[in-house]
Amino acid sequence: MTRIENGEARVLILGRAQEVMDTVCAELVKAGHRVIGTVEPEHADARYHAGEFDLIAFGKGIPLELRNRLKDTFSAQNPRVHLLDTFAPRAAWQIHSAIEGISSESSVELEAYCHRIGYQGPRTPTLETLRTLVERHLAAIVFEALDVWLGHGVDLAPNAVDAKLITAGRGGYCFEQNSLMKRMLMAMGFEVEGLIGRVRWGQPAVAAPMPRSHMALRVTLDGVPWLVDVGFGGSGPPAPLRMDTVAPQATRHETFRIFPFGDSLMLQAQSDGRWWSMYELSSEPQLDTDFEPFNWYTSTHPDSPFTRSLIVARTTPEGRFTLLNGRFTTRRPDGDVDRQMLDADGIETALRETFSLPFQPQWRPAIQRLIEAGAA
């Protein structure tokens, strides 16, 4: 046990590794907190009373059943104690931020968001709520990278994302979409982590690996991890997928599967009797700031597909709608596929009507150049 007597806040940390415990406690005492740390969590409820602490932190290595039992016990002892799940590399920062009342995630205006996606259901962290939110988000807030295509870049500041995707009625790509979804879910009480992925969809066979450039989410409900991804365009999972099974998972559209792939997880979709690789997903949680360099690369590098192509997509219960430059594709749940080549007027109409985007006059010259280049 590591015990530090000086400081102000009273903190109990439960973990497994003594070296990690010593390091986290040392960092917190430097910040002026009074800390007790133990690597014997099995005996914590017998040795400690929650009334003696302001915050009790739980390391990732503590089994879920034990963690839940301890939380129930400590909550009963002291309903006001703050219970916090932590991840070793960020534990000291997480604990200090919670003590100081510094939110580690930016807030989102839930009323405005729910109005934007047409959601009027409960805001409790359940699987039913999660499934409904994902479906409505995908239908209401379209995938689009128009700002990248036009060379304007993408600002991931929460106020910028909210202003664009909620207030202005625009869409966005993975970093905007999933960062918004993450903040919204956390505001409802969900346990959410941001993950980074390496896209394989659309890549030639045995091609050199692409840089990591995709953000997705892991939502944990009752100990079960679920993949949530509202930012993969017209082929991403239209519903939460369990991440703890390799069994195929049917959705309203395609069937998906997730399986261990080296030190990552692979997401695949089944189509035409074949499994198609979508992306590899790292299991290590990412901070918001970790996504900034990935976003910068994806929104500025000449090899990024978004700097070279007009890409817009929307998924609804009725179908998947995708615009790639001038090619407009509709895929129905029954397998029916319709493809059309659009002119400039057709693209503008699709953006306005199919994708419900507030068409901006400055988009028209770029669309016209796109059509002319294709004709040439």
C-alpha positions as CSV (number, residue, x, y, z in Angstrom):
1,M,0.0,0.0,0.0
2,T,1.2,3.5,-0.9
3,R,0.0,6.2,1.5
4,I,0.6,10.0,1.2
5,E,-0.7,12.1,4.1
6,N,-0.3,15.7,3.0
7,G,-2.5,17.6,0.6
8,E,-6.2,18.4,0.3
9,A,-8.4,16.0,-1.6
10,R,-8.8,12.5,-0.2
11,V,-8.3,9.8,-2.8
12,L,-8.4,6.0,-2.8
13,I,-6.9,4.3,-5.8
14,L,-7.5,0.6,-6.5
15,G,-5.2,-1.2,-9.0
16,R,-3.0,-4.2,-9.7
17,A,0.6,-3.2,-10.4
18,Q,2.6,-1.7,-7.6
19,E,5.0,0.2,-9.9
20,V,2.0,1.8,-11.7
21,M,0.4,2.6,-8.3
22,D,3.6,4.2,-7.0
23,T,3.9,6.4,-10.1
24,V,0.3,7.6,-10.1
25,C,0.3,8.4,-6.4
26,A,3.6,10.3,-6.7
27,E,2.2,12.4,-9.5
28,L,-1.0,13.2,-7.5
29,V,0.9,14.2,-4.4
30,K,2.9,16.7,-6.4
31,A,-0.5,18.2,-7.3
32,G,-1.4,18.5,-3.6
33,H,-3.7,15.6,-3.1
34,R,-3.8,13.1,-0.2
35,V,-3.8,9.6,-1.7
36,I,-4.0,6.0,-0.6
37,G,-3.3,3.3,-3.2
38,T,-3.7,-0.4,-2.9
39,V,-3.0,-3.3,-5.3
40,E,-5.2,-5.7,-3.3
41,P,-8.7,-4.5,-4.4
42,E,-10.3,-7.8,-3.2
43,H,-9.9,-6.5,0.4
44,A,-10.7,-2.9,-0.2
45,D,-14.2,-2.8,1.1
46,A,-13.0,-4.5,4.4
47,R,-10.1,-2.1,4.8
48,Y,-11.5,1.2,3.8
49,H,-14.7,3.1,4.3
50,A,-16.0,5.4,1.5
51,G,-16.8,8.1,4.1
52,E,-13.1,8.8,4.4
53,F,-12.6,9.7,0.7
54,D,-13.7,12.3,-1.8
55,L,-12.9,10.1,-4.8
56,I,-12.3,6.4,-5.4
57,A,-10.5,5.4,-8.6
58,F,-10.6,2.0,-10.2
59,G,-7.8,0.7,-12.6
60,K,-8.6,-1.2,-15.8
61,G,-7.1,-4.4,-14.4
62,I,-9.8,-4.9,-11.8
63,P,-12.3,-7.5,-13.0
64,L,-15.8,-6.1,-13.8
65,E,-17.6,-8.2,-11.2
66,L,-15.3,-7.1,-8.4
67,R,-15.4,-3.5,-9.6
68,N,-19.2,-3.4,-9.6
69,R,-19.3,-5.0,-6.1
70,L,-16.9,-2.4,-4.7
71,K,-18.8,0.4,-6.4
72,D,-22.1,-0.8,-4.9
73,T,-20.5,-1.1,-1.4
74,F,-18.8,2.3,-1.5
75,S,-21.9,4.1,-2.9
76,A,-24.0,2.7,-0.1
77,Q,-21.4,3.9,2.5
78,N,-21.1,7.3,1.0
79,P,-23.5,8.4,-1.7
80,R,-21.5,11.5,-2.4
81,V,-18.2,9.8,-3.1
82,H,-17.0,10.2,-6.7
83,L,-16.3,6.8,-8.4
84,L,-14.0,7.0,-11.4
85,D,-12.7,4.4,-13.9
86,T,-9.1,5.1,-15.0
87,F,-6.6,4.1,-17.6
88,A,-3.0,3.9,-16.2
89,P,-1.2,6.2,-18.7
90,R,-3.8,8.9,-17.9
91,A,-4.9,8.0,-14.4
92,A,-3.2,10.9,-12.6
93,W,-4.7,13.4,-15.1
94,Q,-8.1,11.8,-14.9
95,I,-8.2,11.9,-11.1
96,H,-6.8,15.4,-10.8
97,S,-9.3,16.7,-13.4
98,A,-12.2,15.1,-11.6
99,I,-11.1,16.5,-8.2
100,E,-10.6,20.0,-9.6
101,G,-14.0,19.8,-11.4
102,I,-12.3,20.0,-14.8
103,S,-14.2,18.1,-17.3
104,S,-12.0,15.8,-19.4
105,E,-14.6,16.0,-22.2
106,S,-16.2,19.0,-23.7
107,S,-20.0,19.3,-23.2
108,V,-22.6,19.1,-25.9
109,E,-26.0,20.7,-25.9
110,L,-28.2,17.7,-25.7
111,E,-31.5,19.4,-26.4
112,A,-30.1,20.9,-29.7
113,Y,-28.5,17.6,-30.7
114,C,-31.6,15.5,-30.0
115,H,-33.7,18.0,-32.0
116,R,-31.2,17.8,-34.8
117,I,-31.5,14.0,-35.2
118,G,-35.2,13.9,-34.3
119,Y,-34.7,11.9,-31.1
120,Q,-37.4,12.1,-28.4
121,G,-36.7,8.9,-26.4
122,P,-35.1,8.3,-23.1
123,R,-31.6,9.5,-22.3
124,T,-30.6,6.6,-20.2
125,P,-27.4,4.6,-21.1
126,T,-29.0,1.4,-22.4
127,L,-28.4,-0.6,-25.5
128,E,-31.9,0.3,-26.9
129,T,-31.1,4.0,-26.5
130,L,-27.7,3.5,-28.2
131,R,-29.1,1.7,-31.2
132,T,-31.8,4.3,-31.7
133,L,-29.3,7.2,-31.4
134,V,-26.9,5.6,-34.0
135,E,-29.7,5.0,-36.5
136,R,-31.1,8.5,-36.2
137,H,-27.7,10.2,-36.2
138,L,-26.7,8.4,-39.5
139,A,-30.0,9.4,-41.1
140,A,-29.9,13.0,-40.0
141,I,-26.2,14.1,-40.0
142,V,-24.8,13.0,-43.3
143,F,-21.2,12.0,-44.0
144,E,-19.5,14.7,-46.0
145,A,-16.0,16.0,-46.5
146,L,-16.9,19.1,-48.6
147,D,-14.7,21.4,-46.6
148,V,-11.7,19.1,-47.1
149,W,-12.4,18.8,-50.8
150,L,-12.6,22.6,-51.1
151,G,-9.3,23.1,-49.1
152,H,-10.9,24.6,-46.1
153,G,-9.7,22.1,-43.5
154,V,-11.5,20.7,-40.5
155,D,-11.6,22.2,-37.0
156,L,-12.2,19.6,-34.3
157,A,-12.8,22.2,-31.5
158,P,-16.1,21.1,-29.9
159,N,-17.7,24.5,-30.5
160,A,-16.7,24.4,-34.2
161,V,-18.1,20.8,-34.6
162,D,-21.4,21.7,-32.9
163,A,-21.8,24.9,-34.9
164,K,-21.3,23.0,-38.2
165,L,-23.1,19.7,-37.5
166,I,-25.8,20.8,-35.2
167,T,-26.5,24.5,-35.8
168,A,-25.7,24.9,-39.5
169,G,-27.3,21.6,-40.5
170,R,-24.1,20.3,-42.2
171,G,-22.5,16.9,-42.1
172,G,-18.9,15.9,-41.4
173,Y,-16.4,13.1,-41.6
174,C,-15.2,10.6,-39.0
175,F,-13.4,12.9,-36.6
176,E,-16.3,15.4,-36.5
177,Q,-19.0,12.8,-36.5
178,N,-17.6,10.4,-33.9
179,S,-16.2,13.2,-31.6
180,L,-19.7,14.7,-31.5
181,M,-21.3,11.3,-30.8
182,K,-18.7,10.6,-28.1
183,R,-19.5,13.8,-26.2
184,M,-23.2,13.3,-26.6
185,L,-23.1,9.7,-25.3
186,M,-20.9,10.7,-22.3
187,A,-23.4,13.4,-21.5
188,M,-26.1,10.7,-21.3
189,G,-24.0,8.6,-18.9
190,F,-22.4,6.1,-21.4
191,E,-18.9,4.9,-20.9
192,V,-17.2,5.8,-24.2
193,E,-13.6,5.7,-25.5
194,G,-12.3,7.0,-28.8
195,L,-10.2,4.6,-30.9
196,I,-8.1,5.0,-34.0
197,G,-8.2,2.7,-37.1
198,R,-6.4,1.9,-40.3
199,V,-8.7,1.9,-43.3
200,R,-8.6,-1.1,-45.7
201,W,-11.9,-0.5,-47.5
202,G,-11.3,0.3,-51.2
203,Q,-7.6,-0.6,-51.1
204,P,-6.0,-2.9,-53.7
205,A,-5.2,-6.4,-52.6
206,V,-1.8,-6.7,-50.8
207,A,-1.4,-2.9,-51.0
208,A,1.0,-1.2,-48.6
209,P,-0.8,-0.3,-45.3
210,M,-2.4,3.1,-45.2
211,P,-1.7,5.5,-42.3
212,R,-4.1,5.4,-39.4
213,S,-6.8,7.8,-40.3
214,H,-10.2,6.8,-39.0
215,M,-11.9,7.4,-35.6
216,A,-14.4,5.1,-34.1
217,L,-15.9,4.5,-30.6
218,R,-16.0,1.8,-28.0
219,V,-19.0,2.0,-25.8
220,T,-19.1,-0.4,-22.8
221,L,-22.5,-1.5,-21.4
222,D,-22.6,-3.9,-18.5
223,G,-19.1,-5.0,-19.2
224,V,-19.8,-5.6,-22.9
225,P,-17.8,-3.6,-25.5
226,W,-19.7,-2.3,-28.5
227,L,-18.3,-0.7,-31.6
228,V,-20.1,2.5,-32.6
229,D,-19.2,4.3,-35.8
230,V,-21.3,7.0,-37.3
231,G,-18.4,8.3,-39.4
232,F,-17.5,5.7,-42.0
233,G,-19.7,7.0,-44.8
234,G,-21.9,4.8,-46.9
235,S,-20.5,1.4,-45.8
236,G,-20.0,1.7,-42.0
237,P,-21.9,-0.3,-39.5
238,P,-25.5,1.1,-39.2
239,A,-25.9,-0.3,-35.7
240,P,-23.7,-1.0,-32.6
241,L,-21.6,-4.2,-33.0
242,R,-20.4,-6.4,-30.2
243,M,-16.6,-6.4,-30.0
244,D,-16.2,-9.5,-27.8
245,T,-17.4,-12.0,-30.4
246,V,-16.2,-13.2,-33.8
247,A,-19.7,-14.4,-34.8
248,P,-21.3,-12.6,-37.7
249,Q,-23.7,-9.8,-36.7
250,A,-26.6,-9.0,-39.0
251,T,-27.9,-5.4,-39.3
252,R,-30.7,-3.8,-41.3
253,H,-28.2,-3.5,-44.2
254,E,-25.1,-5.8,-44.3
255,T,-23.8,-8.5,-42.0
256,F,-20.6,-7.6,-40.1
257,R,-18.0,-9.4,-38.1
258,I,-15.1,-8.3,-35.8
259,F,-12.2,-10.5,-34.9
260,P,-8.7,-10.3,-33.5
261,F,-6.1,-9.3,-36.1
262,G,-2.6,-9.2,-34.7
263,D,-2.7,-6.6,-31.9
264,S,-5.8,-4.9,-33.5
265,L,-9.4,-5.8,-34.3
266,M,-10.6,-6.3,-37.9
267,L,-14.0,-5.1,-39.0
268,Q,-15.4,-6.8,-42.1
269,A,-18.7,-6.6,-44.0
270,Q,-20.3,-9.4,-46.0
271,S,-21.5,-8.6,-49.5
272,D,-22.1,-10.8,-52.5
273,G,-21.1,-13.8,-50.5
274,R,-17.7,-12.4,-49.6
275,W,-16.1,-10.7,-46.6
276,W,-14.7,-7.3,-47.3
277,S,-12.2,-5.7,-44.9
278,M,-13.3,-2.3,-43.6
279,Y,-10.6,-1.3,-41.2
280,E,-8.2,-2.4,-38.4
281,L,-8.9,-0.9,-35.1
282,S,-6.4,-0.3,-32.3
283,S,-7.7,-1.2,-28.8
284,E,-5.8,1.5,-27.0
285,P,-8.1,4.4,-26.0
286,Q,-7.2,7.8,-27.5
287,L,-7.5,11.3,-26.0
288,D,-9.2,14.0,-28.0
289,T,-5.8,15.6,-28.6
290,D,-4.5,12.3,-30.1
291,F,-6.8,12.7,-33.1
292,E,-5.5,16.2,-34.1
293,P,-2.5,14.9,-36.1
294,F,-4.6,12.2,-37.7
295,N,-7.2,14.8,-38.7
296,W,-4.6,17.1,-40.0
297,Y,-3.2,14.4,-42.3
298,T,-6.6,13.2,-43.5
299,S,-7.8,16.8,-44.2
300,T,-4.7,18.1,-45.9
301,H,-2.5,15.4,-47.4
302,P,-2.7,15.0,-51.2
303,D,-3.0,11.3,-50.8
304,S,-6.1,11.6,-48.7
305,P,-9.2,10.5,-50.7
306,F,-11.1,13.5,-49.2
307,T,-8.7,16.1,-50.7
308,R,-9.2,14.6,-54.2
309,S,-12.8,13.6,-54.3
310,L,-16.3,14.8,-53.6
311,I,-17.7,12.3,-51.1
312,V,-21.1,12.4,-49.4
313,A,-23.1,9.5,-47.9
314,R,-26.2,8.9,-45.9
315,T,-27.6,5.8,-44.3
316,T,-31.3,5.5,-43.5
317,P,-33.5,2.5,-42.8
318,E,-34.7,2.6,-46.4
319,G,-31.2,2.5,-48.0
320,R,-27.7,3.7,-48.3
321,F,-27.1,6.8,-50.6
322,T,-23.6,7.6,-51.8
323,L,-22.2,10.4,-54.0
324,L,-18.6,9.9,-55.2
325,N,-17.8,12.8,-57.6
326,G,-20.6,12.5,-60.1
327,R,-21.6,8.9,-59.4
328,F,-24.7,8.6,-57.3
329,T,-25.4,5.1,-55.9
330,T,-28.5,3.8,-54.0
331,R,-28.3,0.5,-52.1
332,R,-31.5,-1.0,-50.7
333,P,-31.6,-3.4,-47.8
334,D,-33.0,-6.1,-50.1
335,G,-29.8,-5.9,-52.2
336,D,-31.1,-3.8,-55.1
337,V,-28.5,-1.3,-56.3
338,D,-29.1,1.7,-58.6
339,R,-26.3,3.8,-60.1
340,Q,-26.5,7.1,-61.9
341,M,-24.0,9.6,-63.3
342,L,-25.1,13.1,-62.4
343,D,-24.3,16.5,-64.1
344,A,-23.7,19.6,-62.0
345,D,-27.4,20.3,-61.7
346,G,-28.0,16.7,-60.6
347,I,-25.2,16.9,-57.9
348,E,-26.7,20.1,-56.5
349,T,-30.1,18.6,-56.4
350,A,-28.8,15.5,-54.6
351,L,-26.9,17.6,-52.1
352,R,-30.1,19.6,-51.4
353,E,-32.7,16.8,-51.5
354,T,-31.2,13.4,-50.8
355,F,-28.6,14.6,-48.3
356,S,-30.5,17.6,-46.9
357,L,-27.5,19.8,-47.0
358,P,-27.8,23.6,-46.9
359,F,-26.3,24.2,-50.4
360,Q,-23.8,27.0,-50.5
361,P,-23.3,29.1,-53.7
362,Q,-19.5,28.7,-53.4
363,W,-19.8,25.0,-53.9
364,R,-21.2,25.4,-57.4
365,P,-18.0,26.5,-59.2
366,A,-16.1,23.5,-57.7
367,I,-18.8,21.1,-58.8
368,Q,-18.7,22.6,-62.3
369,R,-14.9,22.1,-62.5
370,L,-15.4,18.5,-61.3
371,I,-17.8,17.7,-64.1
372,E,-15.7,19.4,-66.7
373,A,-12.6,17.6,-65.6
374,G,-14.5,14.3,-65.8
375,A,-15.8,15.1,-69.3
376,A,-12.3,16.0,-70.4
